[in-house]
Each structure stands twice: as structure tokens, then as C-alpha cells.
Amino acid sequence: MNMTKKFAAAFAALALTAGAQATVVPFTTSTGELATDVTAEKTVTGGLTDDLSFVLTGYATLDGQNFYEDDFSLVVNGATLYVGTFDLGGGGADATYFNPSGATFTFGPGKTVNFLVPVSSDDGIYKIDFTYTSLSKASGHAGFQGLGDEGWGVSNVAAVPEPASVALLLAGLGMVGGLARRRAARQA
């Protein structure tokens, strides 16, 4: 019986730790930093396995796949997890070029794209690089059009625990509650 209590307490502590690690870190770029190729960097702490969520916002007229194309890249802990382009006001087609992690996205209100990207880390720390690149004239595109025409931002960056972590937390809390109920019944 004593071993069961120790196991339940350890299980509950593990569940609480896994659930408590996710944090929300707001992030936006400064339009003064915008150039032909821009990288904005953020570090987010989460669990060992999370879903990274963030909102990509287009200001002015970011273009999708066309002559004025701008490509968005997401790199987490040195690994490229997404490359694509979106029509956020400038025309063109939405296109995904590279998505090995199975990132999903939905279009939000205005010129926004809501991302959900499965990520994992050995230490629960995610170094995230967001990059927007205007395709060059040498590649047959228009190149960078300047701040009057192009702008972007990333906000609401968060490492969200996966459902398995939440289930582990609930199971641990359930076991602690059950033990407390048994203890109260024995004392009565």
C-alpha cells in the first residue's frame, strides 16, 4: 500500500511538472528591422514535446506565389520546419514548399495566419527563427519592394502542451484525489 502511495505521488508530481512548463511569450517584429531577408528570433520554454503556436500577420501587401513573392520560413532549434508563401494582401497563390513536421495553419481575420507546429526538444527550450525573404531579381522575381509595400509580424508565440501531457496531468490529479478520498474514509 505504501509503494502505491509513493508511485501515485511521483506520478502526480511528474504530471504537474509536465503541465506547468508551457509559457506564452508575446512577440512582434519592429518594422524598422524589415529588409530583403529578415530573421526575427525568439526563445520559448515548454515541455519536451509541444505544439508551437503563433500568428503570422501581413501588413501592407505581402505577396503569395507570384512575381513579387515573399517566402516565410520557420526554423526551430536549427531545423527548418516550414517554408511557404501566403497572399496577405498582395495577390498570388498560397503555397507550401517544405513542411516535414506536419505544421497546420488556418487563416484568421484580416491578414493573419494561425500556425500549429509539432515540436520537440531534449531540454524543453525552443530557439525559434522566423524569416521572411523577398525573392531576388536574379531568380526572375521583383525583389524587395520596401516598407511602403511589404511588412510582416509574428505574435502570440507559445509552446502548448500536447494532449498527452494534459491527459497525464489529469490522471495524476485523479490519483491524488483518489488517495485523499481513501485517506479521509479511513480516518472517519
N, C-alpha and C positions, 0 to 999 in steps of 0.2 A: 504494500500500500504506500509506503514511504517513497519507493522508487517511482511510482506512478505520479505522485505529487511533484517530485523533482523534475520528471520528464515534462509534465504539464507546465510547470513554471518556466523551464528552459524554452519550451515551445512557444509560450506566450511572450516571453521576452524577445525571442527571435522575430515573432510576428510584429510586435510593436516597433522594433528597430527597423524592419523592412518597410513598414508603412510610414514611418516618421521621416525617412530620409529625403523624400521628394520636396523640392522647394520651387517656388515660382520667382523668376528673375526677369523683370521687365527690361526691354532693350529696344532702343531705336537708334537709327543712324543719324548723323548730322549731315545735312545737305552740303555743307562746306567740304565734306570729305569725298564727295562724288567725283569720280574721274573715269577714264576709259575702262579701267579694270579696278574694282573696289572690293576690298575684303574687310568685313567687319567681324570682330572676334568676340566670343563670349564664353565663359566657363560656367557650367551649371552642375550642381551636385544632385545626385539622385540615388536610386538603388543600383544594384549590379545589372539589372535588366529593366528597362523602362521603355515608354513611348515618349519620344521627344515631340513636343507640340510647339508650334509657333505660327504667327500670322505674317505673311508677306504682303506688303502694301505697295501699290504703284502710285506715284504722284506724277502729275502732268500726263505724259503719254508713253509709257513703256510699251514696247512693241513685242508681239509674238513672232512666230516664224515668218519673216518677210525680209525685204531689202534692208530695213532698219533694225534688224533683230538684236535683242539683248538676251543673253543666256544667264540663268540663275544656277549656281552650284551650292551644294551643301556638303561640307566635309566635317566629319566628327572623329576626333582622335586620330587624325591623319588619313582616314579612309573616306573616299568620295562615296556618298550615299545617294545623291540625286543630282542630275543635270537636266534642265529643261528650260522652256521659254513659255511665257504667258502673254496674252493680249490683255494688258491692264490699261487700256485706253488708247493705244496707238495703232491698232489693227493687226492683222496677221492671224496665224493659227496658234493654238496652244499645242505644244509638243513636248513629250518626254523623251530624252535621248539616252539616259542612263539611270537605272533605278534598281540596283541589286538588292536593296534592303526591303523592297516592297512598300515604300512610302506611299501613303494615300493622301489625297487632298480634295477639298471642296471649295467652291467659290463662295465667298461671303458677300456681304453688302458692299456696294461701291467697288473699288478696285482692290479687293483683298482676296488672298488665297490662304485657306486654313490647312496647315500640314500636320500629319501624324506619321512619325517615322520610328520604326522599331530600332532601338539601340541597346548596346550592352557595353560594359566596361569592367575591367578587373577590380577597380577601386571605387566605382560609383561616381567618378568625376568625368564630365564630358567637356572637352575643349572643342568648341564649335566655330567653324569658319563659314560665313555667308558671303558669297561672291556674286557680283553681277558684272558681266562682261559685254560690252558693245562689240559686235563682230566687226573686224577690220576691213578697210577698203581693199587690202591685199587679198582678202578672201571673197571679194565680189560683193561686199555689203557697204553700207553707208558710213560705218564707223561711228564714233561717239558724236552725239548731236548736241551735247551741252545741257546745262542745268535748266535752261528755258524749255526744254523738250522732254527731258528724262529725269527721273528720280525714283528712289525706292527706299523702303524701310522694313525692318523686321521688329515685331513686338510680341509680347506675351510668351516669351521663351520659357518653357518649363519641362522638367523631366517628370513624367506622370507614371506612377507605378502601374505595372501591368496587372490585369485582373487576378492572376495567380498570387501576386503579393497581397492584394486586398483579401482574397479568399484565405490566405494563410493568417492574416491579421484577425479576421473574423473567427476562424477556427480556434486560434489561441485565446481570444477573448471568451469564446463559448466554453472552452475547457476551464478557464479560470473561474467563470461564473458557476459552472457545474460543481467545481471543487468547493467554492464558497457556500453553495446551497447545501452540499453534503455536510460540510463542517457545521453549518447553522442547525441542520436537522439533528446531528449527533449531540449538540450542546443543549438542545431543547428537551 
